Amino acid sequence: MTRLKTEDIAHICTGVASYDREFSKQTGKSMLEAAQWAFHKRIDPGAWKIAVVPVNSGAGVLSGFCDSVAGVLRYVGCNVYITDGADVAGLSEAYLDRADIVFMADDDEFAACGLTFRGHSSNGSATGIGYAAGLELMRGDLDGQEVLVLGAGPVGCAATQYLLSKKARVFIHDPDPQRLNHVRQTTAGRCIPAPDWSQRTFTHILDATPAARILTPDHVTPDTLLALPGIPIGADEQVIRSCCDVLHNPLELGTIAMLVQCVPQH
């Protein structure tokens, strides 16, 4: 989770309910409902005991991160707590406490893993699917619609696969040819490379890059729907004002999508 900073998540616990109301106005569904829509399942969040385990490897525990993850999960009705121990001690504590799921993150990975069932979710793929579903819900139908995906990492790959499953025409760009080739292989070549993306406008854009202000007002129109899972976000206030609607939060939707992807159908 190297791109998140303390200031990015400082107000998540106190603001999650307000943001969820905003999200519902944009999409017609709460974040939990949107995640269930995306993964085609209904879950009972309160059915699971969840442990959030601090991890000290690499840069160490980001201040407020565990509290923010626990706060989001608690908001949707989960029985969640933060372990006293960290790293292996925290994981062992969760196991001995008979936790069903652990959420834990280091510099490279934020994952949810089932302890009492074989469930798993990675934040990258869950976030990509969650945001792609949000874009779909804002639009209503993506069949035949052109969607630009910026970034072919885990978030962009997952978003691309979801969008293709909804019969969107997906244009994708990444400056790394190996990443671009990988996403094209995993989608059987159905996505369209877009080396000239900056020379035109799109009405649907999902920016999954870590590049700040990659988008300019020339890339959007008053009809553009913009989904911004990347941190830092790739649009400034002028770009955001130039769009029809913008979907962005630093942690909330991805965490809820991880929960839904990880647990069994209710």
Sequence and secondary structure as in RCSB ss.txt:
>XXXX:A:sequence
MTRLKTEDIAHICTGVASYDREFSKQTGKSMLEAAQWAFHKRIDPGAWKIAVVPVNSGAGVLSGFCDSVAGVLRY
VGCNVYITDGADVAGLSEAYLDRADIVFMADDDEFAACGLTFRGHSSNGSATGIGYAAGLELMRGDLDGQEVLVL
GAGPVGCAATQYLLSKKARVFIHDPDPQRLNHVRQTTAGRCIPAPDWSQRTFTHILDATPAARILTPDHVTPDTL
LALPGIPIGADEQVIRSCCDVLHNPLELGTIAMLVQCVPQH
>XXXX:A:secstr
 TT  HHHHTTHHHHHHHHHHHHHHHHSS HHHHHHHHHT    GGGSEEEEE   STT   TTHHHHHHHHHHH
TT EEEE SS HHHHHHHHHHTT SEEEEE SS EEEEESSS  EEEHHHHHHHHHHHHHHHHHS  TT EEEEE
  SHHHHHHHHHHHHTT EEEEE S HHHHHHHHHHTTT SEE TTGGGS  SEEEE SS TT   GGG  TT E
EE  SSS S  HHHHHHSSEEE  SSHHHHHHHHHHHS   
